């Protein structure tokens, strides 16, 4: 059982590192200018903020799902732990949906403002 826990923890850490490497391949975030004077600068600033929100929510939801899965597997039939792990998975899925919606907003906002 101890070997299974170590293997699961190792897999979780390696998976999170893979997500970090994948997110590092995104376009470089340019700092938001102090004075936004035109439409293109405004849209660029919004895209930068939404990319940041997407990255944070994606990593957080994956980390919570991994932890919830580990809690579920190691619950040993304890109903309270199983219920807690199930709720964590649901909340992480909601976080993932919100992250995906932030990416969808990135495509919708320019068409609404234009």
HELIX and SHEET records of a PDB file:
HELIX    1   1 UNK A    2  UNK A   24  1                                  23    
HELIX    2   2 UNK A   39  UNK A   73  1                                  35    
HELIX    3   3 UNK A   79  UNK A  113  1                                  35    
END                                                                             
